[in-house]
Amino acid sequence: MMLLKKLGSRVLDLIYPPVCVLCGEYSAGEHLCPRCAAGLDSLRSDGSQEAEICRLNPGLELLVTPFLYTGAMRSLLLRLKTTPDHRAVDFLADELAQSLADSGIPEVTVTCMPMSKEKLRRRGYNHAELLAKAVAVRLGCGFDGKLLEHHGGLTDQHSLSREKREEHARASLRPGRSDPKGKTVLLVDDICTTGNSFAAAVSVLREQGALRVITAAAAITPED
């Protein structure tokens, strides 16, 4: 079994070479090269925008996002939508799990923002699910990807106005086959822009009996 794992790891390294996940330069097997590691703080969120999004969306209790969706972080997350890069997922999960731990969250059931069947069929994977599962492992919590379902077709939320995003999110998200009743749920997505999708998902989970819902994303879109 260990031999198979090592072989699998080497195959993945051939497909996704162990270079810096942000700039693609040699990183001696680390997630970041020295230059990107030194400049990582410039990509971090200070938490003020998360607080404002929670204020504008009263259903959001806590929103945790370690990074700003800009520069090299934007490029990384766009790449993750088309390529299931395990090293990028590991890097983002490490950072997100640490931010969540720093926030003092309780024991949770981790889930992800669902993807429509049409989009999942076209893409082949849900990048938010990859991230959520990796975060669950790092937090030592269980993952349940069946708490929510998405019935919104191929529409991309990021292409819609704030009002349309809210309308689309509320119409698309429905209860899944699993029951969140009495649970504290951690809902993970890759990017948060207005918080509308999170707010709609939280509403569905709370209506189904979730005790608390904490929201988290790898990055938040900076204000203009």
N, C-alpha and C positions, 0 to 999 in steps of 0.2 A: 504494500500500500504506500509506504513512504517513497519507494522508488518511482511509483506511478505519479505521485504528487510532484517529485523533483523533476521528472520528465515533463509533466504538464506545465510546470513553472518555466522550464527552459523553452518550451514551445511558445508560450505566451510572450516570453522575452524576445523571441525572434520576431513575433508578430508586432509587439509593442515594445521596442527597445527601451532599456532602462535609462532613458534620458530625462531631462527636466520636463515636467508636465506643462510648464508654462511657456518656455521658449524653445524647447526641443534640442538644446545644446547638451553636450556630455555632462553628466552629473554624478559619475562614479557610482551609479546604482541608487542614488538618493532620489527622492521625489523632486527636489529642486536643486538647481545648480547654485553655487555660492552667491552669484549676482542676484538671482531671483529671490533667494532666501533673505538676503540683506534688504531687498526692497519690498518684502511682502507686506510690511505695515502700511505702505501707501495704498494697498488694495483692501484694507480692512474697514469694516463699517464701525462707526462710533456708537451705534445704537439709537441715535436720535430719530432717524427716519422710521425705524421699526416702531418706536413709541408713537409717532404721528399716525402711522397706519393703523395701529391698535385703537387710537383715539377716533379715527374716522370710521373704523369698523368695530363697533362696541362688542360684537360677538367674539372678537379675538382677545384672549386672555394674556397670552405671551407669544411673541414672535422673536425667534432667534435666527440671525443670519450673520455669519462671520465675515463675509466679503461683500464688496461692491461689485455690481455687474458692469465692469468697465475694463478697458485695456486687455491685458493678457488673461484676466479672469473671464472676461466675456468670450474671448477666443476659445478658452478651454471648455466652457460650458456649451458653446455652439458646436464644438467638435464632439462632445459627449452625446449630442442629439443624433449624430449620424454614425458614431463609432463607439462601441462599448469598451472603451479603454479602461482596463482594470486598474492600472496605476493611477489614472486620474480619479477614478472612483475612490480608491484607497486614500489618496491625498485629501480629497474633499471630505470623506467620511471621518478621517482623523481630526480635521479641523472643526467640523460641525459637532462631532461628539464631544470634543473638548469644550467648545462654547456652551453646549447644553449642560455639561457637568458643572461648568463655572456658574451657570444660572441656577444650579441647585434643584434640578427637576427631580421628581419622585420616580419610583418604579413605574414604567409605562409599557403599554402595548404599542409597538411601532407599526405604522401603516404608511402608505404613500398616496400621493395624488394619482388617481386612476387615469388611464388612457383609454380612449374609445377603441372599440374592436377594429374599426377600419384603420385607424392610425397605427395600432399595434400590429396589424397584419402587414401593413406597408413597411413599417420600420423594423419589425422583428423583435423588439424589446422595449421595455419602458425604462428609460434612464432614471426616472425618479424612484422606481422600484429597486434598481441596482444600488442607488445611494442609500435608500431607506434600510435595505437589508444589511448593508455594510455598517451603517450607524447602529443598528440593533445589536450586531455582534460586539461592537466596541462598548456599548452601554451594558451589555449582558442582559438584554431584554428580548422578549419574544417578538416575532414579526407576524403580522396577519394582513395579507394583501387583499382580503375579501370583505373589508368593512365598507368600501365604497365602490360604486360602479359609475362609468361615464358613458353617456348615450348621446354624445354631441357630434358625431361624425368626424370630419377632417378639419374643422375650423380651428385656426391657430389663435389662441387668446391674445398673443402679443401683437396681432395685426388689428385688434379691435380698439375702439375708444373705451374710456373708463366706464361709461354708461352701458355700452354694448357688452363689455366684459362681465359686468355684474349680471346683466340679463341672461347672457349665454351660460354663465356658471350655474346660476340657479336652475335653469332649464335642463342642464346636462347631467348634474350630479344626483345620484339616487342611492338609497341604501343597498349595501351588498348582501352577500349570503351569510356573512358572519355577524354575530351580535355584539355590539360594543357596550351593552348595558352594564353599568356599574364600573366600567374600566376608565382609567386615565390613559388617553390616547395621545401619542406623538405622531403628528401628521407631517410628512416630509415631502418637499418638492425641490426642484433644482433652483428656480428663480422666483422671487416675489417682486411684483411691480406695483400693483395697487392694493393688494390684499383681498380683492373681490373673490377670487377663486377659493382662497383659504376660508373666507367668511362663509361662503356658500357651503363648503364641505363641513365646516364646524357646525353649522346649523343642522345639516342632515344627521351628523353623528350625535349631536345633543338631543335631537328629536327622537333618536333611536335609543336613548338612555345612557349615553356616555357621561361619566361623572365629570371629567374635565377633558379639554382638548388643548394641547400645546402644539404650536405650529413652528416649523423650522424650514429654512431653505439655505442652500449653499451661498446664495448671493442675493442682494437686493438692488433693484435698478435705481441709480442715483437720480435725485430730483434735477430737473432742467435748470 
